[in-house]
Amino acid sequence: MAREKESVVGRRGLLAAGAGIAGVGIGMAGGTAIAAGREQEPQQPTPGDRTYPFHGEHQAGIVTPAQDRLHFAAFDVTTASRTELIALLQAWTLAAARMTQGQGAGSIGATSGDYDAPPDDTGEAIGLPPSGLTITFGFGPSLFLDDRGRDRFKINKRRPVALQRLPHFPGDQLVAEQSDGDLCIQACADDPQVAVHAIRNLARIGFGTVALRWSQLGFGRTSSTSTSQQTPRNLFGFKDGTANLKAEHRQDVDDHVWVRRGADPRANWLAGGSYLITRKINMSVETWDRQSLREQETVIGRTKAEGAPLSGGTEFSRPDFELKGRSGPMIATDSHVRVAHPSQNNGAQMLRRGYNFFDGSTRLGRMDAGLFFMAYVTDPRTHYIPIQNKVARDAMAEYLQHTGSAIFAIPPGTQPGQYVGQSLFT
Amino acid sequence: MITFRTPGRLTRFRLPLAATAITLLALPLAACTDNNAGRSADDGSDARALSVQANDDACTISAATAPSGTLRFSVKNDGGKINEFYLLGSDGLRIIGEVENIGPGLTRDLVVSATPGKYFTACKPGMVGDGIRAEFTVSDSGQPSQATADDRQLVDQANQQYAAYVKDQTEQLVTATEKFAALYTAGKDDQARALYPKARVHWERIEPVAESFGDLDPKMDLRQADLEQGQKWTGWHRIEKDLWPERAKRYRPLTAAQCKAYADDLVANTHTLYDRTRKINFTVDQIGNGAKGLMDEVATGKVTGEEEYWSRTDLWDFQANVDGAKVAFEGLRPILKSRDPQLDAQIDDRFAALQKLLDQQRSGDGFVSYDELSQSQVKQLSDAVNALSEPLSKLTAAVV
């Protein structure tokens, strides 16, 4: 019972309660004073104290204002037992619900419990605030039908028609070890260690049922999913995601992100969910940095300073693709902003949620850097594949190399007592 | 490298002449950029940094005079039309420097080197007419001017030389491609394999020019990885795979009829390229950007062994790209030497260092296979490409 109470207090409370062990009161944001029972001025909640509800109509981590950090992981399911798979999803759901609220992965915690047993939380997030952690789960095409054509979990008859391995796109140089997967988990937080902690604990819970296939750390969100956020910059130094879908634009999100009931009769379990496309896009940053400012802006179609379209105005001005300049359209016909713009793609929009990555350097001494692209769409066949086929040939593509690729069906949100993806298995 | 270029990419190496007529005019009087823009005045303000407020009816400049040296006009378009800004000579005709395509609400800088004398400034809202003009005076700051009377001649000479080089290379490309196609069609595969990298040298030396034709390039130089699903694959690399199928899984050789079709297609496209490059003209910015573009090609495709995935003849292409960049650089050197001798010497040194590394990989009348390079040799080459490319990326701004 005492343990239960502790767990309600959460990671920070746990640390405070165990302050005698640690011996220091490491600068814990908020909360600490209360947990320690000391009187103090009411503190302003810091951004780190932010939590997002785990339960809901949709999974968190999609329209949630994009956090600063990412740890994304894809798994292969190593069992052929439907029961074991469901048990894992149940265990993951419980742990995720806890961790997103700032608690340890298990009910005991990282620093108590049987002295002869490893703790049920790995502990590296002790003392860190919840940091807005969201955890989002998805199912890859190979969960339904594996590489050998087996329907291991008797779910293939409910496989969404749109959930197909993505086709080869021009310029793809995909690495198998950075692509695909039966299951995925996206952990976003404002603190990298909190995101890492989430994936690490979920992977640990899954060992024996799943094996980690690949994972990706991201920093510096490269798009905004809320009108309350500033537009961030990608590693090309340009604002990214100016025209992104924003959570506040409810109708657009309904039209372009969520899967509607009836959209795919055999996959109504996915209603309220979405499709996630992930692409690891390496950027030739050294080559890019040698381009003149003129070339950089021409390639993108926006100014580097403010992100205004080259046709004029300010960042959020509508690009005028017709406007003629001295030597052709002000916004070049193969500029990225033009090719990718919804007006050039039957109005299709994506909710992008990408992150910069910088994985050290390559064996050639090049910066192994780029964009881990993530986009949530209502249907990849209309909202991603045709657009990627076009942007793969735009002016920016010359500085990009796609090395990882995956697609996942993102089930709808869960209610307390349910497990994630339950609608697929019942 | 990747090869597929659509028309807008021509900003870097834009071929239709109309687009660059103005730039050409701007060259003679040395609109030279210089990073050592003189900070003047004890009050910390920079008398060479001027702001221009332009709208559809007015053109207001923060000062009517400036000391000689590198001037920076920061032009803000507050109007509703696309605007332009010019610095004109005392005759009101010669363009010393200009910045075009300033969209409504945007700000752009004109960086220009000006000698003492009388000038005119002009905003041109809507890009038409004489513009809204005002007198502008550049006083003698005592700073030596980099502009010389010979510039016009040097520029003309550089442009002509480079045009002649492109012409010559396309001629050799046609001859070599025809020979290659004939050998391949006749089933003389060994001879075709021997000629393949040598014929492609002429393509690779002028790659930015060849690539600037957005329709031809994908037909001629597309690699398999760059294909879209369902897209027909033609050109050099399609034939390359047929001649070197060792790395392909379960490869089925082309039939004689298919060989002939691909070879004929390549020859026909080469002739189209030839025709289009007969009367081609260049400007120094195109040449400078072309040199840098060639080294970008090396960095992205050749040094990584991606270009010649099947034949492993990447080092031939590597050398050819370097050749092309070197020729472009040599053509611009007379101008560069007077403008920025330090940059000139640095680029020259680094070309030499890269060439030395490449020479170590020579074999017979060509090069060793890419697979024979050790990881550390590839890294050395890659480092040398970076070392050269960085100063080379400053070439264009230094000579225009």
Interface residues (C-beta under 8 A of the other chain):
Chain A: P167 H168 F169 P170 G171 D172 Q173 S284 E286 T287 R290 Q291 S292 R294 E295 T298 V299 T303 A305 A308 P309 L310 S311 G312 G313 T314 S317 L323 G325 R326 S327 G328 M330 A332 T333 D334 S335 R363 L364 G365 R366 N389 A392 R393 D394 A395 A397 E398
Chain B: M1 I2 F4 R5 T6 P7 G8 R9 T11 R12 R14 A18 A19 T20 I22 N77 I82 E84 E100 N101 G103 P104 G105 L106 T107 M127 A225 D226 L227 E228 Q229 Q231 N289 K292 D296 A299 T300 V303 T304 E306 Q375 V378 K379 S382 D383 N386 S389 E390 L392 S393 T396 A397
